[in-house]
Amino acid sequence: MPNTVVAFGPAKFVRLPSEGIIAAAVALALPRRPRTVLASVFGVVLGALTLVNALDMGFKQYLGRSFNAILDWSLLGDAESYLEDTLGRTATLAVSVGAVVLVLLLCVLLALATVRLSDLLARHPGRATRGTLIAGVVWITCSSFGVQLAGGVPLAADSTATALEVKARQVKDTLHDEAEFQKVAKVDAFGNTPGDQLLPDLRGKDVIFTFIESYGRSAIEDPIEAPGVDKTLDAQTAMLKKAGYAAKSGWLTSATYGGSSWLGHSTTMSGLWVSNQQRYRTVMASDHLSLTKAFKKTGDFDTVGVMPGIQKGWPEQSFYGLDKVYNAFQLGYKGPKFSWSTMPDQYALQQFQDRVHSRKPADGKSRMSFLILTSSHQPWAPIPKMVPWDQLGDGSVFNAIEKAGNKASDVIADTTKSRQEYGKSVQYTVTALTQWLQRYGNDNTVLVFLGDHQPIARVSGNHASRDVPVSIVAKDPKVLDAINSWNWTDGLRPAHSAPVWKMSAFRDKFLTAYGSTPHPKTN
């Protein structure tokens, strides 16, 4: 069984497996009891490998990488929550129970099948021995001469042993990576920089960092998604210019793909390559200086987070250096959920305005805000629509819009429709954010917004990059003059040839551009 959807086909299942030949030879040489035990174990292992292959398929299709047997079990809970938000509790319960039963049946039935086969071999030792020898000779011959089936698939296969070797190496590499990353995380170019030497060129500014869910390069360059998104970006660039704003845009390569947004957030803000859950836990437990905490460390900024996607405790607040965080339950929303998204981005932005942005910080401080917008989260159905800003109220205005929208179940299984609706969701969020800026921004506003990762492979394509757009918008020309050396594209739409950096490079480049002085911390 292959471990990718694109490789799935009948040719994969008519190959001659070396592991089966070896298992048959061993079974013929063993007495009944050890043969039965070995056959049972062999069957359970086959069941487990089938499960791992299925998980690999899902992870590659959604996250652009294979399943990590050490780190990824914790993500299954997030997957269950996503299904519940998308399909409802009853359907999710049925899927969860069905998955557990299927896995148990798979292992039990394969164990029974291999025991039965081993008994069959033992009852006919002569024919079984000859058959095993012939199969072995055929395997060696086909392997030596590179005999292939249609589509270039080798007839002689050792994929089960190879899969075990790959997973064993992955476990070893994961454990080694954990130890090495702990050392890397202790090194920080700005870790010992005094507060008065951090971000001096942004004192007095109203700085806002905003992540847009699943806002990736595909939204700007894919032939299905891009026309609408590009038109929106160009129109909003012109609108902002008319209001006195200018913008520059480039590309960042995300540490994640298709999901696990928190890895993109933490990579951008920490300056470390946080590409898996273990690295994330290490960073969150460290005193590494995040970009948002740098503002707090200056002593001149209040720091606030608006997180409509947070629906439980969020200890990460400490790492990000946020004085106050508004989660999904603290924004007064009384309208409907839009699939996974707890509220439309336009509503979240208006609440940010009412609760945070419109109120001046105490003691004459400036403010740094950290926003996570969620309306472009899969499955992109139903999608909110823009309403007059003065009619948002408690969000009840969105009831009719949610009822009239697409059902998630109608979009999630349709690739073309998913791509179309994904593009529309990005257009909605970009429109909401830029309209908010035009409506409520001021001469001191500095808006930095970017994507956290590309959408799932089914939408962005199996060979899409991990790049996401990033833009800085301001009225003060000095803010953009400070990044002239970055060679970013003017406007909200980065050119195809605009510079591409790893997401982990952004923190240090941003700190340096706005006057911060490095004082390294090495332990």
Disulfide bonds with the S-S distance in Angstrom:
none
